[in-house]
Amino acid sequence: MNYNQLLLKRMGNYVANHDHLPTNGVFEIYEEKLRVLLSKEVSMKKRINVLFVLEGWAIRFEQDYLKNQTIFEPYPRDLIMVTDSGKKI
């Protein structure tokens, strides 16, 4: 999702194997596409977008294990001070 949503959809179709290819053939095609996909660097904007989506799903489906991951909340709330915002509250 981070790298290329269109290719992600195509890769899903490869895994679905609508053409009834042998399993090894599906693995080879998928591996080739995955290598192409991961060969490019992802922008920070796309990374953040995907993390928001994943966090939303974790909340929606009540997945506490995922919700408590530091990637979604890297700084403990106790360390965040209201005055840090510069708004002099």
PyMOL Python script that loads the backbone (N, CA, C, O; Angstrom):
from pymol import cmd

cmd.read_pdbstr("""\
ATOM      1  N   MET A   1       0.819  -1.186   0.000  1.00  0.00           N
ATOM      2  CA  MET A   1       0.000   0.000   0.000  1.00  0.00           C
ATOM      3  C   MET A   1       0.866   1.255   0.000  1.00  0.00           C
ATOM      4  O   MET A   1       0.554   2.249  -0.656  1.00  0.00           O
ATOM      5  N   ASN A   2       1.930   1.184   0.731  1.00  0.00           N
ATOM      6  CA  ASN A   2       2.858   2.307   0.815  1.00  0.00           C
ATOM      7  C   ASN A   2       3.472   2.640  -0.540  1.00  0.00           C
ATOM      8  O   ASN A   2       3.639   3.807  -0.892  1.00  0.00           O
ATOM      9  N   TYR A   3       3.796   1.621  -1.274  1.00  0.00           N
ATOM     10  CA  TYR A   3       4.599   1.788  -2.464  1.00  0.00           C
ATOM     11  C   TYR A   3       3.784   2.077  -3.717  1.00  0.00           C
ATOM     12  O   TYR A   3       4.098   3.005  -4.462  1.00  0.00           O
ATOM     13  N   ASN A   4       2.750   1.295  -3.952  1.00  0.00           N
ATOM     14  CA  ASN A   4       1.996   1.441  -5.188  1.00  0.00           C
ATOM     15  C   ASN A   4       0.681   0.686  -5.036  1.00  0.00           C
ATOM     16  O   ASN A   4       0.661  -0.544  -5.082  1.00  0.00           O
ATOM     17  N   GLN A   5      -0.401   1.409  -4.858  1.00  0.00           N
ATOM     18  CA  GLN A   5      -1.681   0.758  -4.596  1.00  0.00           C
ATOM     19  C   GLN A   5      -2.198  -0.024  -5.797  1.00  0.00           C
ATOM     20  O   GLN A   5      -2.854  -1.052  -5.629  1.00  0.00           O
ATOM     21  N   LEU A   6      -1.912   0.446  -6.997  1.00  0.00           N
ATOM     22  CA  LEU A   6      -2.340  -0.269  -8.199  1.00  0.00           C
ATOM     23  C   LEU A   6      -1.630  -1.618  -8.301  1.00  0.00           C
ATOM     24  O   LEU A   6      -2.258  -2.639  -8.580  1.00  0.00           O
ATOM     25  N   LEU A   7      -0.323  -1.611  -8.073  1.00  0.00           N
ATOM     26  CA  LEU A   7       0.429  -2.865  -8.120  1.00  0.00           C
ATOM     27  C   LEU A   7       0.001  -3.793  -6.986  1.00  0.00           C
ATOM     28  O   LEU A   7      -0.007  -5.013  -7.156  1.00  0.00           O
ATOM     29  N   LEU A   8      -0.351  -3.238  -5.850  1.00  0.00           N
ATOM     30  CA  LEU A   8      -0.849  -4.037  -4.736  1.00  0.00           C
ATOM     31  C   LEU A   8      -2.101  -4.810  -5.156  1.00  0.00           C
ATOM     32  O   LEU A   8      -2.243  -5.992  -4.843  1.00  0.00           O
ATOM     33  N   LYS A   9      -2.993  -4.142  -5.856  1.00  0.00           N
ATOM     34  CA  LYS A   9      -4.215  -4.791  -6.327  1.00  0.00           C
ATOM     35  C   LYS A   9      -3.885  -5.913  -7.318  1.00  0.00           C
ATOM     36  O   LYS A   9      -4.462  -6.998  -7.252  1.00  0.00           O
ATOM     37  N   ARG A  10      -2.962  -5.641  -8.224  1.00  0.00           N
ATOM     38  CA  ARG A  10      -2.551  -6.668  -9.188  1.00  0.00           C
ATOM     39  C   ARG A  10      -1.938  -7.870  -8.482  1.00  0.00           C
ATOM     40  O   ARG A  10      -2.193  -9.018  -8.847  1.00  0.00           O
ATOM     41  N   MET A  11      -1.128  -7.593  -7.470  1.00  0.00           N
ATOM     42  CA  MET A  11      -0.493  -8.683  -6.729  1.00  0.00           C
ATOM     43  C   MET A  11      -1.543  -9.524  -6.015  1.00  0.00           C
ATOM     44  O   MET A  11      -1.394 -10.741  -5.900  1.00  0.00           O
ATOM     45  N   GLY A  12      -2.591  -8.890  -5.541  1.00  0.00           N
ATOM     46  CA  GLY A  12      -3.697  -9.629  -4.940  1.00  0.00           C
ATOM     47  C   GLY A  12      -4.349 -10.560  -5.945  1.00  0.00           C
ATOM     48  O   GLY A  12      -4.753 -11.673  -5.608  1.00  0.00           O
ATOM     49  N   ASN A  13      -4.450 -10.095  -7.181  1.00  0.00           N
ATOM     50  CA  ASN A  13      -5.012 -10.940  -8.240  1.00  0.00           C
ATOM     51  C   ASN A  13      -4.092 -12.119  -8.559  1.00  0.00           C
ATOM     52  O   ASN A  13      -4.565 -13.216  -8.859  1.00  0.00           O
ATOM     53  N   TYR A  14      -2.775 -11.892  -8.493  1.00  0.00           N
ATOM     54  CA  TYR A  14      -1.843 -13.001  -8.713  1.00  0.00           C
ATOM     55  C   TYR A  14      -2.052 -14.078  -7.647  1.00  0.00           C
ATOM     56  O   TYR A  14      -2.091 -15.271  -7.947  1.00  0.00           O
ATOM     57  N   VAL A  15      -2.185 -13.633  -6.405  1.00  0.00           N
ATOM     58  CA  VAL A  15      -2.376 -14.576  -5.306  1.00  0.00           C
ATOM     59  C   VAL A  15      -3.716 -15.307  -5.447  1.00  0.00           C
ATOM     60  O   VAL A  15      -3.808 -16.494  -5.134  1.00  0.00           O
ATOM     61  N   ALA A  16      -4.742 -14.616  -5.910  1.00  0.00           N
ATOM     62  CA  ALA A  16      -6.049 -15.249  -6.123  1.00  0.00           C
ATOM     63  C   ALA A  16      -5.964 -16.335  -7.191  1.00  0.00           C
ATOM     64  O   ALA A  16      -6.764 -17.271  -7.201  1.00  0.00           O
ATOM     65  N   ASN A  17      -4.989 -16.204  -8.090  1.00  0.00           N
ATOM     66  CA  ASN A  17      -4.678 -17.217  -9.104  1.00  0.00           C
ATOM     67  C   ASN A  17      -5.886 -17.575  -9.971  1.00  0.00           C
ATOM     68  O   ASN A  17      -6.245 -18.745 -10.106  1.00  0.00           O
ATOM     69  N   HIS A  18      -6.497 -16.561 -10.546  1.00  0.00           N
ATOM     70  CA  HIS A  18      -7.648 -16.770 -11.427  1.00  0.00           C
ATOM     71  C   HIS A  18      -7.281 -17.556 -12.685  1.00  0.00           C
ATOM     72  O   HIS A  18      -8.146 -18.179 -13.302  1.00  0.00           O
ATOM     73  N   ASP A  19      -6.008 -17.530 -13.064  1.00  0.00           N
ATOM     74  CA  ASP A  19      -5.556 -18.243 -14.267  1.00  0.00           C
ATOM     75  C   ASP A  19      -5.180 -19.700 -13.972  1.00  0.00           C
ATOM     76  O   ASP A  19      -4.774 -20.440 -14.868  1.00  0.00           O
ATOM     77  N   HIS A  20      -5.321 -20.098 -12.705  1.00  0.00           N
ATOM     78  CA  HIS A  20      -5.033 -21.472 -12.273  1.00  0.00           C
ATOM     79  C   HIS A  20      -3.607 -21.903 -12.622  1.00  0.00           C
ATOM     80  O   HIS A  20      -3.380 -23.006 -13.117  1.00  0.00           O
ATOM     81  N   LEU A  21      -2.667 -21.021 -12.356  1.00  0.00           N
ATOM     82  CA  LEU A  21      -1.254 -21.335 -12.578  1.00  0.00           C
ATOM     83  C   LEU A  21      -0.759 -22.267 -11.471  1.00  0.00           C
ATOM     84  O   LEU A  21      -1.348 -22.317 -10.391  1.00  0.00           O
ATOM     85  N   PRO A  22       0.323 -23.007 -11.738  1.00  0.00           N
ATOM     86  CA  PRO A  22       0.912 -23.828 -10.675  1.00  0.00           C
ATOM     87  C   PRO A  22       1.393 -22.912  -9.541  1.00  0.00           C
ATOM     88  O   PRO A  22       1.770 -21.763  -9.771  1.00  0.00           O
ATOM     89  N   THR A  23       1.372 -23.433  -8.346  1.00  0.00           N
ATOM     90  CA  THR A  23       1.746 -22.636  -7.176  1.00  0.00           C
ATOM     91  C   THR A  23       3.126 -22.012  -7.327  1.00  0.00           C
ATOM     92  O   THR A  23       3.318 -20.843  -6.991  1.00  0.00           O
ATOM     93  N   ASN A  24       4.084 -22.776  -7.826  1.00  0.00           N
ATOM     94  CA  ASN A  24       5.438 -22.237  -8.011  1.00  0.00           C
ATOM     95  C   ASN A  24       5.442 -21.050  -8.975  1.00  0.00           C
ATOM     96  O   ASN A  24       6.187 -20.090  -8.780  1.00  0.00           O
ATOM     97  N   GLY A  25       4.614 -21.119 -10.005  1.00  0.00           N
ATOM     98  CA  GLY A  25       4.515 -20.010 -10.958  1.00  0.00           C
ATOM     99  C   GLY A  25       3.973 -18.750 -10.302  1.00  0.00           C
ATOM    100  O   GLY A  25       4.443 -17.645 -10.574  1.00  0.00           O
ATOM    101  N   VAL A  26       2.991 -18.922  -9.445  1.00  0.00           N
ATOM    102  CA  VAL A  26       2.420 -17.779  -8.716  1.00  0.00           C
ATOM    103  C   VAL A  26       3.483 -17.160  -7.814  1.00  0.00           C
ATOM    104  O   VAL A  26       3.622 -15.938  -7.760  1.00  0.00           O
ATOM    105  N   PHE A  27       4.239 -18.013  -7.100  1.00  0.00           N
ATOM    106  CA  PHE A  27       5.302 -17.512  -6.225  1.00  0.00           C
ATOM    107  C   PHE A  27       6.346 -16.728  -7.016  1.00  0.00           C
ATOM    108  O   PHE A  27       6.797 -15.670  -6.578  1.00  0.00           O
ATOM    109  N   GLU A  28       6.723 -17.242  -8.168  1.00  0.00           N
ATOM    110  CA  GLU A  28       7.732 -16.567  -8.986  1.00  0.00           C
ATOM    111  C   GLU A  28       7.256 -15.200  -9.462  1.00  0.00           C
ATOM    112  O   GLU A  28       7.993 -14.217  -9.389  1.00  0.00           O
ATOM    113  N   ILE A  29       6.023 -15.147  -9.949  1.00  0.00           N
ATOM    114  CA  ILE A  29       5.469 -13.874 -10.417  1.00  0.00           C
ATOM    115  C   ILE A  29       5.373 -12.886  -9.258  1.00  0.00           C
ATOM    116  O   ILE A  29       5.746 -11.720  -9.386  1.00  0.00           O
ATOM    117  N   TYR A  30       4.870 -13.371  -8.131  1.00  0.00           N
ATOM    118  CA  TYR A  30       4.697 -12.499  -6.961  1.00  0.00           C
ATOM    119  C   TYR A  30       6.047 -11.973  -6.478  1.00  0.00           C
ATOM    120  O   TYR A  30       6.189 -10.788  -6.176  1.00  0.00           O
ATOM    121  N   GLU A  31       7.031 -12.859  -6.411  1.00  0.00           N
ATOM    122  CA  GLU A  31       8.359 -12.440  -5.960  1.00  0.00           C
ATOM    123  C   GLU A  31       8.950 -11.383  -6.893  1.00  0.00           C
ATOM    124  O   GLU A  31       9.533 -10.400  -6.435  1.00  0.00           O
ATOM    125  N   GLU A  32       8.800 -11.586  -8.182  1.00  0.00           N
ATOM    126  CA  GLU A  32       9.316 -10.618  -9.160  1.00  0.00           C
ATOM    127  C   GLU A  32       8.668  -9.249  -8.952  1.00  0.00           C
ATOM    128  O   GLU A  32       9.361  -8.232  -8.913  1.00  0.00           O
ATOM    129  N   LYS A  33       7.356  -9.224  -8.822  1.00  0.00           N
ATOM    130  CA  LYS A  33       6.634  -7.951  -8.638  1.00  0.00           C
ATOM    131  C   LYS A  33       6.988  -7.314  -7.294  1.00  0.00           C
ATOM    132  O   LYS A  33       7.107  -6.093  -7.193  1.00  0.00           O
ATOM    133  N   LEU A  34       7.152  -8.141  -6.270  1.00  0.00           N
ATOM    134  CA  LEU A  34       7.508  -7.619  -4.949  1.00  0.00           C
ATOM    135  C   LEU A  34       8.889  -6.974  -4.966  1.00  0.00           C
ATOM    136  O   LEU A  34       9.099  -5.934  -4.342  1.00  0.00           O
ATOM    137  N   ARG A  35       9.816  -7.583  -5.670  1.00  0.00           N
ATOM    138  CA  ARG A  35      11.167  -7.005  -5.775  1.00  0.00           C
ATOM    139  C   ARG A  35      11.134  -5.652  -6.495  1.00  0.00           C
ATOM    140  O   ARG A  35      11.814  -4.711  -6.086  1.00  0.00           O
ATOM    141  N   VAL A  36      10.348  -5.560  -7.557  1.00  0.00           N
ATOM    142  CA  VAL A  36      10.195  -4.286  -8.271  1.00  0.00           C
ATOM    143  C   VAL A  36       9.587  -3.253  -7.343  1.00  0.00           C
ATOM    144  O   VAL A  36      10.035  -2.109  -7.280  1.00  0.00           O
ATOM    145  N   LEU A  37       8.559  -3.675  -6.625  1.00  0.00           N
ATOM    146  CA  LEU A  37       7.847  -2.777  -5.719  1.00  0.00           C
ATOM    147  C   LEU A  37       8.759  -2.216  -4.633  1.00  0.00           C
ATOM    148  O   LEU A  37       8.740  -1.019  -4.348  1.00  0.00           O
ATOM    149  N   LEU A  38       9.552  -3.091  -4.036  1.00  0.00           N
ATOM    150  CA  LEU A  38      10.405  -2.677  -2.917  1.00  0.00           C
ATOM    151  C   LEU A  38      11.711  -2.016  -3.350  1.00  0.00           C
ATOM    152  O   LEU A  38      12.483  -1.565  -2.505  1.00  0.00           O
ATOM    153  N   SER A  39      11.963  -1.954  -4.643  1.00  0.00           N
ATOM    154  CA  SER A  39      13.206  -1.353  -5.126  1.00  0.00           C
ATOM    155  C   SER A  39      13.163   0.177  -5.099  1.00  0.00           C
ATOM    156  O   SER A  39      14.192   0.831  -5.272  1.00  0.00           O
ATOM    157  N   LYS A  40      11.982   0.742  -4.882  1.00  0.00           N
ATOM    158  CA  LYS A  40      11.834   2.198  -4.859  1.00  0.00           C
ATOM    159  C   LYS A  40      11.577   2.682  -3.443  1.00  0.00           C
ATOM    160  O   LYS A  40      10.921   2.005  -2.651  1.00  0.00           O
ATOM    161  N   GLU A  41      12.096   3.854  -3.134  1.00  0.00           N
ATOM    162  CA  GLU A  41      11.884   4.418  -1.804  1.00  0.00           C
ATOM    163  C   GLU A  41      10.507   5.079  -1.727  1.00  0.00           C
ATOM    164  O   GLU A  41      10.026   5.656  -2.702  1.00  0.00           O
ATOM    165  N   VAL A  42       9.896   4.984  -0.575  1.00  0.00           N
ATOM    166  CA  VAL A  42       8.552   5.533  -0.358  1.00  0.00           C
ATOM    167  C   VAL A  42       8.661   6.905   0.285  1.00  0.00           C
ATOM    168  O   VAL A  42       9.537   7.144   1.116  1.00  0.00           O
ATOM    169  N   SER A  43       7.764   7.802  -0.104  1.00  0.00           N
ATOM    170  CA  SER A  43       7.762   9.141   0.477  1.00  0.00           C
ATOM    171  C   SER A  43       7.201   9.104   1.893  1.00  0.00           C
ATOM    172  O   SER A  43       6.437   8.208   2.254  1.00  0.00           O
ATOM    173  N   MET A  44       7.592  10.083   2.675  1.00  0.00           N
ATOM    174  CA  MET A  44       7.107  10.185   4.054  1.00  0.00           C
ATOM    175  C   MET A  44       5.589  10.362   4.072  1.00  0.00           C
ATOM    176  O   MET A  44       4.909   9.823   4.945  1.00  0.00           O
ATOM    177  N   LYS A  45       5.064  11.109   3.119  1.00  0.00           N
ATOM    178  CA  LYS A  45       3.615  11.343   3.044  1.00  0.00           C
ATOM    179  C   LYS A  45       2.850  10.029   2.885  1.00  0.00           C
ATOM    180  O   LYS A  45       1.828   9.819   3.538  1.00  0.00           O
ATOM    181  N   LYS A  46       3.346   9.150   2.020  1.00  0.00           N
ATOM    182  CA  LYS A  46       2.688   7.857   1.809  1.00  0.00           C
ATOM    183  C   LYS A  46       2.798   6.979   3.050  1.00  0.00           C
ATOM    184  O   LYS A  46       1.848   6.280   3.403  1.00  0.00           O
ATOM    185  N   ARG A  47       3.946   7.011   3.708  1.00  0.00           N
ATOM    186  CA  ARG A  47       4.114   6.223   4.937  1.00  0.00           C
ATOM    187  C   ARG A  47       3.102   6.642   5.993  1.00  0.00           C
ATOM    188  O   ARG A  47       2.454   5.805   6.622  1.00  0.00           O
ATOM    189  N   ILE A  48       2.980   7.944   6.174  1.00  0.00           N
ATOM    190  CA  ILE A  48       2.045   8.465   7.175  1.00  0.00           C
ATOM    191  C   ILE A  48       0.621   8.081   6.815  1.00  0.00           C
ATOM    192  O   ILE A  48      -0.152   7.693   7.690  1.00  0.00           O
ATOM    193  N   ASN A  49       0.263   8.181   5.551  1.00  0.00           N
ATOM    194  CA  ASN A  49      -1.077   7.819   5.097  1.00  0.00           C
ATOM    195  C   ASN A  49      -1.398   6.365   5.424  1.00  0.00           C
ATOM    196  O   ASN A  49      -2.484   6.066   5.921  1.00  0.00           O
ATOM    197  N   VAL A  50      -0.476   5.475   5.154  1.00  0.00           N
ATOM    198  CA  VAL A  50      -0.702   4.059   5.427  1.00  0.00           C
ATOM    199  C   VAL A  50      -0.815   3.799   6.925  1.00  0.00           C
ATOM    200  O   VAL A  50      -1.640   2.995   7.358  1.00  0.00           O
ATOM    201  N   LEU A  51       0.012   4.480   7.715  1.00  0.00           N
ATOM    202  CA  LEU A  51      -0.065   4.282   9.165  1.00  0.00           C
ATOM    203  C   LEU A  51      -1.415   4.736   9.716  1.00  0.00           C
ATOM    204  O   LEU A  51      -1.963   4.098  10.616  1.00  0.00           O
ATOM    205  N   PHE A  52      -1.958   5.839   9.180  1.00  0.00           N
ATOM    206  CA  PHE A  52      -3.287   6.277   9.611  1.00  0.00           C
ATOM    207  C   PHE A  52      -4.338   5.221   9.272  1.00  0.00           C
ATOM    208  O   PHE A  52      -5.225   4.943  10.080  1.00  0.00           O
ATOM    209  N   VAL A  53      -4.238   4.631   8.071  1.00  0.00           N
ATOM    210  CA  VAL A  53      -5.183   3.568   7.675  1.00  0.00           C
ATOM    211  C   VAL A  53      -5.081   2.381   8.619  1.00  0.00           C
ATOM    212  O   VAL A  53      -6.089   1.871   9.107  1.00  0.00           O
ATOM    213  N   LEU A  54      -3.840   1.946   8.872  1.00  0.00           N
ATOM    214  CA  LEU A  54      -3.661   0.777   9.741  1.00  0.00           C
ATOM    215  C   LEU A  54      -4.149   1.043  11.157  1.00  0.00           C
ATOM    216  O   LEU A  54      -4.774   0.184  11.778  1.00  0.00           O
ATOM    217  N   GLU A  55      -3.862   2.235  11.663  1.00  0.00           N
ATOM    218  CA  GLU A  55      -4.327   2.571  13.011  1.00  0.00           C
ATOM    219  C   GLU A  55      -5.853   2.581  13.054  1.00  0.00           C
ATOM    220  O   GLU A  55      -6.457   2.124  14.025  1.00  0.00           O
ATOM    221  N   GLY A  56      -6.469   3.103  12.001  1.00  0.00           N
ATOM    222  CA  GLY A  56      -7.934   3.118  11.941  1.00  0.00           C
ATOM    223  C   GLY A  56      -8.514   1.717  11.985  1.00  0.00           C
ATOM    224  O   GLY A  56      -9.510   1.483  12.670  1.00  0.00           O
ATOM    225  N   TRP A  57      -7.913   0.787  11.272  1.00  0.00           N
ATOM    226  CA  TRP A  57      -8.377  -0.604  11.293  1.00  0.00           C
ATOM    227  C   TRP A  57      -8.157  -1.238  12.660  1.00  0.00           C
ATOM    228  O   TRP A  57      -9.006  -1.986  13.147  1.00  0.00           O
ATOM    229  N   ALA A  58      -7.022  -0.939  13.277  1.00  0.00           N
ATOM    230  CA  ALA A  58      -6.747  -1.497  14.605  1.00  0.00           C
ATOM    231  C   ALA A  58      -7.793  -1.024  15.609  1.00  0.00           C
ATOM    232  O   ALA A  58      -8.237  -1.794  16.460  1.00  0.00           O
ATOM    233  N   ILE A  59      -8.180   0.231  15.507  1.00  0.00           N
ATOM    234  CA  ILE A  59      -9.203   0.776  16.404  1.00  0.00           C
ATOM    235  C   ILE A  59     -10.562   0.164  16.071  1.00  0.00           C
ATOM    236  O   ILE A  59     -11.290  -0.280  16.959  1.00  0.00           O
ATOM    237  N   ARG A  60     -10.889   0.148  14.788  1.00  0.00           N
ATOM    238  CA  ARG A  60     -12.197  -0.364  14.347  1.00  0.00           C
ATOM    239  C   ARG A  60     -12.428  -1.815  14.769  1.00  0.00           C
ATOM    240  O   ARG A  60     -13.516  -2.173  15.221  1.00  0.00           O
ATOM    241  N   PHE A  61     -11.405  -2.636  14.618  1.00  0.00           N
ATOM    242  CA  PHE A  61     -11.544  -4.048  14.922  1.00  0.00           C
ATOM    243  C   PHE A  61     -11.022  -4.410  16.313  1.00  0.00           C
ATOM    244  O   PHE A  61     -10.821  -5.584  16.627  1.00  0.00           O
ATOM    245  N   GLU A  62     -10.808  -3.392  17.135  1.00  0.00           N
ATOM    246  CA  GLU A  62     -10.422  -3.540  18.542  1.00  0.00           C
ATOM    247  C   GLU A  62      -9.225  -4.471  18.723  1.00  0.00           C
ATOM    248  O   GLU A  62      -9.260  -5.407  19.523  1.00  0.00           O
ATOM    249  N   GLN A  63      -8.183  -4.196  17.974  1.00  0.00           N
ATOM    250  CA  GLN A  63      -6.957  -4.975  18.051  1.00  0.00           C
ATOM    251  C   GLN A  63      -5.978  -4.271  18.985  1.00  0.00           C
ATOM    252  O   GLN A  63      -5.116  -3.511  18.542  1.00  0.00           O
ATOM    253  N   ASP A  64      -6.122  -4.534  20.283  1.00  0.00           N
ATOM    254  CA  ASP A  64      -5.299  -3.855  21.281  1.00  0.00           C
ATOM    255  C   ASP A  64      -3.808  -4.063  21.052  1.00  0.00           C
ATOM    256  O   ASP A  64      -3.010  -3.151  21.271  1.00  0.00           O
ATOM    257  N   TYR A  65      -3.434  -5.253  20.615  1.00  0.00           N
ATOM    258  CA  TYR A  65      -2.019  -5.523  20.361  1.00  0.00           C
ATOM    259  C   TYR A  65      -1.467  -4.529  19.351  1.00  0.00           C
ATOM    260  O   TYR A  65      -0.364  -4.013  19.529  1.00  0.00           O
ATOM    261  N   LEU A  66      -2.220  -4.257  18.295  1.00  0.00           N
ATOM    262  CA  LEU A  66      -1.775  -3.310  17.272  1.00  0.00           C
ATOM    263  C   LEU A  66      -1.893  -1.869  17.753  1.00  0.00           C
ATOM    264  O   LEU A  66      -1.005  -1.054  17.506  1.00  0.00           O
ATOM    265  N   LYS A  67      -2.989  -1.555  18.439  1.00  0.00           N
ATOM    266  CA  LYS A  67      -3.192  -0.174  18.907  1.00  0.00           C
ATOM    267  C   LYS A  67      -2.090   0.275  19.846  1.00  0.00           C
ATOM    268  O   LYS A  67      -1.769   1.462  19.904  1.00  0.00           O
ATOM    269  N   ASN A  68      -1.512  -0.654  20.575  1.00  0.00           N
ATOM    270  CA  ASN A  68      -0.493  -0.303  21.565  1.00  0.00           C
ATOM    271  C   ASN A  68       0.927  -0.283  21.009  1.00  0.00           C
ATOM    272  O   ASN A  68       1.885  -0.130  21.768  1.00  0.00           O
ATOM    273  N   GLN A  69       1.074  -0.435  19.701  1.00  0.00           N
ATOM    274  CA  GLN A  69       2.401  -0.399  19.097  1.00  0.00           C
ATOM    275  C   GLN A  69       2.950   1.026  19.120  1.00  0.00           C
ATOM    276  O   GLN A  69       2.215   1.986  18.892  1.00  0.00           O
ATOM    277  N   THR A  70       4.227   1.152  19.393  1.00  0.00           N
ATOM    278  CA  THR A  70       4.827   2.486  19.493  1.00  0.00           C
ATOM    279  C   THR A  70       4.821   3.248  18.177  1.00  0.00           C
ATOM    280  O   THR A  70       4.968   4.470  18.176  1.00  0.00           O
ATOM    281  N   ILE A  71       4.654   2.557  17.061  1.00  0.00           N
ATOM    282  CA  ILE A  71       4.635   3.269  15.783  1.00  0.00           C
ATOM    283  C   ILE A  71       3.424   4.193  15.700  1.00  0.00           C
ATOM    284  O   ILE A  71       3.472   5.220  15.023  1.00  0.00           O
ATOM    285  N   PHE A  72       2.342   3.835  16.386  1.00  0.00           N
ATOM    286  CA  PHE A  72       1.144   4.667  16.367  1.00  0.00           C
ATOM    287  C   PHE A  72       1.191   5.766  17.427  1.00  0.00           C
ATOM    288  O   PHE A  72       0.526   6.793  17.285  1.00  0.00           O
ATOM    289  N   GLU A  73       1.952   5.563  18.458  1.00  0.00           N
ATOM    290  CA  GLU A  73       2.076   6.566  19.516  1.00  0.00           C
ATOM    291  C   GLU A  73       3.503   6.503  20.070  1.00  0.00           C
ATOM    292  O   GLU A  73       3.738   5.924  21.130  1.00  0.00           O
ATOM    293  N   PRO A  74       4.450   7.102  19.343  1.00  0.00           N
ATOM    294  CA  PRO A  74       5.862   6.942  19.701  1.00  0.00           C
ATOM    295  C   PRO A  74       6.276   7.635  20.995  1.00  0.00           C
ATOM    296  O   PRO A  74       7.282   7.261  21.599  1.00  0.00           O
ATOM    297  N   TYR A  75       5.522   8.629  21.426  1.00  0.00           N
ATOM    298  CA  TYR A  75       5.890   9.365  22.628  1.00  0.00           C
ATOM    299  C   TYR A  75       4.833   9.138  23.704  1.00  0.00           C
ATOM    300  O   TYR A  75       3.644   9.321  23.443  1.00  0.00           O
ATOM    301  N   PRO A  76       5.243   8.745  24.901  1.00  0.00           N
ATOM    302  CA  PRO A  76       4.273   8.523  25.980  1.00  0.00           C
ATOM    303  C   PRO A  76       3.481   9.809  26.259  1.00  0.00           C
ATOM    304  O   PRO A  76       4.048  10.900  26.331  1.00  0.00           O
ATOM    305  N   ARG A  77       2.189   9.658  26.412  1.00  0.00           N
ATOM    306  CA  ARG A  77       1.325  10.821  26.659  1.00  0.00           C
ATOM    307  C   ARG A  77       1.744  11.597  27.908  1.00  0.00           C
ATOM    308  O   ARG A  77       1.597  12.817  27.967  1.00  0.00           O
ATOM    309  N   ASP A  78       2.270  10.876  28.906  1.00  0.00           N
ATOM    310  CA  ASP A  78       2.684  11.536  30.152  1.00  0.00           C
ATOM    311  C   ASP A  78       3.824  12.535  29.930  1.00  0.00           C
ATOM    312  O   ASP A  78       4.015  13.450  30.731  1.00  0.00           O
ATOM    313  N   LEU A  79       4.568  12.360  28.859  1.00  0.00           N
ATOM    314  CA  LEU A  79       5.691  13.264  28.602  1.00  0.00           C
ATOM    315  C   LEU A  79       5.289  14.498  27.785  1.00  0.00           C
ATOM    316  O   LEU A  79       6.065  15.447  27.669  1.00  0.00           O
ATOM    317  N   ILE A  80       4.094  14.483  27.228  1.00  0.00           N
ATOM    318  CA  ILE A  80       3.648  15.599  26.413  1.00  0.00           C
ATOM    319  C   ILE A  80       3.010  16.639  27.320  1.00  0.00           C
ATOM    320  O   ILE A  80       2.055  16.353  28.042  1.00  0.00           O
ATOM    321  N   MET A  81       3.549  17.846  27.273  1.00  0.00           N
ATOM    322  CA  MET A  81       3.017  18.930  28.098  1.00  0.00           C
ATOM    323  C   MET A  81       2.186  19.859  27.228  1.00  0.00           C
ATOM    324  O   MET A  81       2.533  20.101  26.072  1.00  0.00           O
ATOM    325  N   VAL A  82       1.109  20.372  27.762  1.00  0.00           N
ATOM    326  CA  VAL A  82       0.224  21.257  27.027  1.00  0.00           C
ATOM    327  C   VAL A  82       0.979  22.514  26.593  1.00  0.00           C
ATOM    328  O   VAL A  82       0.709  23.056  25.522  1.00  0.00           O
ATOM    329  N   THR A  83       1.902  22.971  27.398  1.00  0.00           N
ATOM    330  CA  THR A  83       2.639  24.188  27.070  1.00  0.00           C
ATOM    331  C   THR A  83       3.633  23.984  25.933  1.00  0.00           C
ATOM    332  O   THR A  83       4.171  24.953  25.396  1.00  0.00           O
ATOM    333  N   ASP A  84       3.878  22.730  25.565  1.00  0.00           N
ATOM    334  CA  ASP A  84       4.802  22.462  24.460  1.00  0.00           C
ATOM    335  C   ASP A  84       4.312  23.022  23.130  1.00  0.00           C
ATOM    336  O   ASP A  84       5.110  23.231  22.216  1.00  0.00           O
ATOM    337  N   SER A  85       3.021  23.265  23.013  1.00  0.00           N
ATOM    338  CA  SER A  85       2.471  23.704  21.741  1.00  0.00           C
ATOM    339  C   SER A  85       2.782  25.168  21.446  1.00  0.00           C
ATOM    340  O   SER A  85       2.615  25.610  20.309  1.00  0.00           O
ATOM    341  N   GLY A  86       3.219  25.910  22.419  1.00  0.00           N
ATOM    342  CA  GLY A  86       3.530  27.323  22.204  1.00  0.00           C
ATOM    343  C   GLY A  86       2.300  28.212  22.296  1.00  0.00           C
ATOM    344  O   GLY A  86       2.385  29.405  22.006  1.00  0.00           O
ATOM    345  N   LYS A  87       1.174  27.668  22.688  1.00  0.00           N
ATOM    346  CA  LYS A  87      -0.076  28.453  22.755  1.00  0.00           C
ATOM    347  C   LYS A  87      -0.316  29.032  24.145  1.00  0.00           C
ATOM    348  O   LYS A  87      -1.332  29.689  24.369  1.00  0.00           O
ATOM    349  N   LYS A  88       0.601  28.800  25.080  1.00  0.00           N
ATOM    350  CA  LYS A  88       0.540  29.347  26.434  1.00  0.00           C
ATOM    351  C   LYS A  88      -0.804  29.085  27.103  1.00  0.00           C
ATOM    352  O   LYS A  88      -1.471  30.003  27.579  1.00  0.00           O
ATOM    353  N   ILE A  89      -1.178  27.832  27.129  1.00  0.00           N
ATOM    354  CA  ILE A  89      -2.451  27.465  27.767  1.00  0.00           C
ATOM    355  C   ILE A  89      -2.229  27.245  29.236  1.00  0.00           C
ATOM    356  O   ILE A  89      -3.171  26.928  29.962  1.00  0.00           O
TER     357      ILE A  89
END
""", "prot")
cmd.dss("prot")
cmd.show_as("cartoon", "prot")
cmd.util.cbc("prot")
cmd.orient("prot")
